[in-house]
Amino acid sequence: MSALSLRLPKSLHEQLREVAQEEGISINQFVMLAVAEKVASLSAVEYLEKRAKSGSRDKFLEILNKVPDVEPEAFDKL
């Protein structure tokens, strides 16, 4: 593990302490989870943008046209 020194405004630090306490975890663990969540989110967006660039609307519509035009089962209706 590595250490990170972080400066926070006092009000934010107090909020952080309260939320971590409510969650039953340490401030360090809360910050680590928050950073991990943000990194995962950004990675997912990057991955989806990359996949979207390789997509084709024409291919999508071609596949969609293969779906039979039938009424959904009763349990599938909204």
PyMOL CGO cylinders between C-alpha atoms (Angstrom):
from pymol import cmd
from pymol.cgo import CYLINDER

trace = [
    CYLINDER, 0.00, 0.00, 0.00, 1.03, 3.57, -0.42, 0.3, 1, 1, 1, 1, 1, 1,
    CYLINDER, 1.03, 3.57, -0.42, 0.22, 6.64, 1.63, 0.3, 1, 1, 1, 1, 1, 1,
    CYLINDER, 0.22, 6.64, 1.63, -1.50, 9.77, 0.38, 0.3, 1, 1, 1, 1, 1, 1,
    CYLINDER, -1.50, 9.77, 0.38, -1.63, 13.08, 2.17, 0.3, 1, 1, 1, 1, 1, 1,
    CYLINDER, -1.63, 13.08, 2.17, -4.89, 14.89, 1.48, 0.3, 1, 1, 1, 1, 1, 1,
    CYLINDER, -4.89, 14.89, 1.48, -5.95, 18.35, 2.53, 0.3, 1, 1, 1, 1, 1, 1,
    CYLINDER, -5.95, 18.35, 2.53, -9.68, 18.93, 2.93, 0.3, 1, 1, 1, 1, 1, 1,
    CYLINDER, -9.68, 18.93, 2.93, -11.69, 21.91, 4.09, 0.3, 1, 1, 1, 1, 1, 1,
    CYLINDER, -11.69, 21.91, 4.09, -12.72, 21.40, 7.71, 0.3, 1, 1, 1, 1, 1, 1,
    CYLINDER, -12.72, 21.40, 7.71, -16.43, 21.24, 6.83, 0.3, 1, 1, 1, 1, 1, 1,
    CYLINDER, -16.43, 21.24, 6.83, -15.87, 18.50, 4.24, 0.3, 1, 1, 1, 1, 1, 1,
    CYLINDER, -15.87, 18.50, 4.24, -13.67, 16.55, 6.64, 0.3, 1, 1, 1, 1, 1, 1,
    CYLINDER, -13.67, 16.55, 6.64, -16.42, 16.70, 9.27, 0.3, 1, 1, 1, 1, 1, 1,
    CYLINDER, -16.42, 16.70, 9.27, -19.00, 15.46, 6.75, 0.3, 1, 1, 1, 1, 1, 1,
    CYLINDER, -19.00, 15.46, 6.75, -16.62, 12.70, 5.68, 0.3, 1, 1, 1, 1, 1, 1,
    CYLINDER, -16.62, 12.70, 5.68, -16.11, 11.62, 9.28, 0.3, 1, 1, 1, 1, 1, 1,
    CYLINDER, -16.11, 11.62, 9.28, -19.89, 11.52, 9.89, 0.3, 1, 1, 1, 1, 1, 1,
    CYLINDER, -19.89, 11.52, 9.89, -20.67, 9.54, 6.73, 0.3, 1, 1, 1, 1, 1, 1,
    CYLINDER, -20.67, 9.54, 6.73, -17.87, 7.05, 7.35, 0.3, 1, 1, 1, 1, 1, 1,
    CYLINDER, -17.87, 7.05, 7.35, -19.08, 6.58, 10.91, 0.3, 1, 1, 1, 1, 1, 1,
    CYLINDER, -19.08, 6.58, 10.91, -22.66, 6.02, 9.69, 0.3, 1, 1, 1, 1, 1, 1,
    CYLINDER, -22.66, 6.02, 9.69, -21.34, 3.42, 7.25, 0.3, 1, 1, 1, 1, 1, 1,
    CYLINDER, -21.34, 3.42, 7.25, -19.35, 1.77, 10.03, 0.3, 1, 1, 1, 1, 1, 1,
    CYLINDER, -19.35, 1.77, 10.03, -16.02, 2.16, 8.26, 0.3, 1, 1, 1, 1, 1, 1,
    CYLINDER, -16.02, 2.16, 8.26, -12.89, 4.24, 8.70, 0.3, 1, 1, 1, 1, 1, 1,
    CYLINDER, -12.89, 4.24, 8.70, -12.31, 7.49, 6.84, 0.3, 1, 1, 1, 1, 1, 1,
    CYLINDER, -12.31, 7.49, 6.84, -9.42, 5.81, 5.01, 0.3, 1, 1, 1, 1, 1, 1,
    CYLINDER, -9.42, 5.81, 5.01, -11.64, 2.95, 3.88, 0.3, 1, 1, 1, 1, 1, 1,
    CYLINDER, -11.64, 2.95, 3.88, -14.38, 5.35, 2.80, 0.3, 1, 1, 1, 1, 1, 1,
    CYLINDER, -14.38, 5.35, 2.80, -11.95, 7.44, 0.73, 0.3, 1, 1, 1, 1, 1, 1,
    CYLINDER, -11.95, 7.44, 0.73, -10.41, 4.30, -0.80, 0.3, 1, 1, 1, 1, 1, 1,
    CYLINDER, -10.41, 4.30, -0.80, -13.86, 3.01, -1.80, 0.3, 1, 1, 1, 1, 1, 1,
    CYLINDER, -13.86, 3.01, -1.80, -14.87, 6.41, -3.20, 0.3, 1, 1, 1, 1, 1, 1,
    CYLINDER, -14.87, 6.41, -3.20, -11.70, 6.60, -5.31, 0.3, 1, 1, 1, 1, 1, 1,
    CYLINDER, -11.70, 6.60, -5.31, -12.16, 3.00, -6.51, 0.3, 1, 1, 1, 1, 1, 1,
    CYLINDER, -12.16, 3.00, -6.51, -15.77, 3.76, -7.46, 0.3, 1, 1, 1, 1, 1, 1,
    CYLINDER, -15.77, 3.76, -7.46, -14.78, 6.89, -9.41, 0.3, 1, 1, 1, 1, 1, 1,
    CYLINDER, -14.78, 6.89, -9.41, -11.95, 5.10, -11.24, 0.3, 1, 1, 1, 1, 1, 1,
    CYLINDER, -11.95, 5.10, -11.24, -14.30, 2.23, -12.15, 0.3, 1, 1, 1, 1, 1, 1,
    CYLINDER, -14.30, 2.23, -12.15, -16.92, 4.68, -13.39, 0.3, 1, 1, 1, 1, 1, 1,
    CYLINDER, -16.92, 4.68, -13.39, -14.45, 6.54, -15.60, 0.3, 1, 1, 1, 1, 1, 1,
    CYLINDER, -14.45, 6.54, -15.60, -13.07, 3.27, -16.92, 0.3, 1, 1, 1, 1, 1, 1,
    CYLINDER, -13.07, 3.27, -16.92, -16.60, 2.08, -17.78, 0.3, 1, 1, 1, 1, 1, 1,
    CYLINDER, -16.60, 2.08, -17.78, -17.38, 5.31, -19.63, 0.3, 1, 1, 1, 1, 1, 1,
    CYLINDER, -17.38, 5.31, -19.63, -14.11, 5.02, -21.58, 0.3, 1, 1, 1, 1, 1, 1,
    CYLINDER, -14.11, 5.02, -21.58, -14.86, 1.38, -22.42, 0.3, 1, 1, 1, 1, 1, 1,
    CYLINDER, -14.86, 1.38, -22.42, -18.42, 2.15, -23.56, 0.3, 1, 1, 1, 1, 1, 1,
    CYLINDER, -18.42, 2.15, -23.56, -17.29, 5.11, -25.68, 0.3, 1, 1, 1, 1, 1, 1,
    CYLINDER, -17.29, 5.11, -25.68, -14.70, 2.88, -27.33, 0.3, 1, 1, 1, 1, 1, 1,
    CYLINDER, -14.70, 2.88, -27.33, -17.31, 0.18, -28.01, 0.3, 1, 1, 1, 1, 1, 1,
    CYLINDER, -17.31, 0.18, -28.01, -19.79, 2.77, -29.32, 0.3, 1, 1, 1, 1, 1, 1,
    CYLINDER, -19.79, 2.77, -29.32, -17.28, 3.97, -31.90, 0.3, 1, 1, 1, 1, 1, 1,
    CYLINDER, -17.28, 3.97, -31.90, -17.04, 0.47, -33.35, 0.3, 1, 1, 1, 1, 1, 1,
    CYLINDER, -17.04, 0.47, -33.35, -20.83, 0.12, -33.52, 0.3, 1, 1, 1, 1, 1, 1,
    CYLINDER, -20.83, 0.12, -33.52, -22.91, 0.44, -36.64, 0.3, 1, 1, 1, 1, 1, 1,
    CYLINDER, -22.91, 0.44, -36.64, -26.46, 1.75, -36.72, 0.3, 1, 1, 1, 1, 1, 1,
    CYLINDER, -26.46, 1.75, -36.72, -27.11, -0.15, -39.94, 0.3, 1, 1, 1, 1, 1, 1,
    CYLINDER, -27.11, -0.15, -39.94, -26.00, -3.44, -38.36, 0.3, 1, 1, 1, 1, 1, 1,
    CYLINDER, -26.00, -3.44, -38.36, -28.11, -2.70, -35.30, 0.3, 1, 1, 1, 1, 1, 1,
    CYLINDER, -28.11, -2.70, -35.30, -31.21, -2.06, -37.41, 0.3, 1, 1, 1, 1, 1, 1,
    CYLINDER, -31.21, -2.06, -37.41, -30.49, -5.18, -39.47, 0.3, 1, 1, 1, 1, 1, 1,
    CYLINDER, -30.49, -5.18, -39.47, -30.46, -7.30, -36.30, 0.3, 1, 1, 1, 1, 1, 1,
    CYLINDER, -30.46, -7.30, -36.30, -33.49, -5.50, -34.89, 0.3, 1, 1, 1, 1, 1, 1,
    CYLINDER, -33.49, -5.50, -34.89, -35.45, -6.26, -38.07, 0.3, 1, 1, 1, 1, 1, 1,
    CYLINDER, -35.45, -6.26, -38.07, -34.95, -9.98, -37.40, 0.3, 1, 1, 1, 1, 1, 1,
    CYLINDER, -34.95, -9.98, -37.40, -36.98, -9.76, -34.19, 0.3, 1, 1, 1, 1, 1, 1,
    CYLINDER, -36.98, -9.76, -34.19, -40.46, -11.18, -34.80, 0.3, 1, 1, 1, 1, 1, 1,
    CYLINDER, -40.46, -11.18, -34.80, -43.33, -8.71, -34.61, 0.3, 1, 1, 1, 1, 1, 1,
    CYLINDER, -43.33, -8.71, -34.61, -45.44, -10.50, -31.99, 0.3, 1, 1, 1, 1, 1, 1,
    CYLINDER, -45.44, -10.50, -31.99, -47.23, -9.47, -28.84, 0.3, 1, 1, 1, 1, 1, 1,
    CYLINDER, -47.23, -9.47, -28.84, -45.18, -10.03, -25.68, 0.3, 1, 1, 1, 1, 1, 1,
    CYLINDER, -45.18, -10.03, -25.68, -46.18, -12.70, -23.19, 0.3, 1, 1, 1, 1, 1, 1,
    CYLINDER, -46.18, -12.70, -23.19, -48.48, -11.45, -20.42, 0.3, 1, 1, 1, 1, 1, 1,
    CYLINDER, -48.48, -11.45, -20.42, -45.65, -11.50, -17.86, 0.3, 1, 1, 1, 1, 1, 1,
    CYLINDER, -45.65, -11.50, -17.86, -43.49, -9.31, -20.15, 0.3, 1, 1, 1, 1, 1, 1,
    CYLINDER, -43.49, -9.31, -20.15, -46.02, -6.52, -20.61, 0.3, 1, 1, 1, 1, 1, 1,
    CYLINDER, -46.02, -6.52, -20.61, -45.54, -3.25, -18.78, 0.3, 1, 1, 1, 1, 1, 1,
]
cmd.load_cgo(trace, "trace")
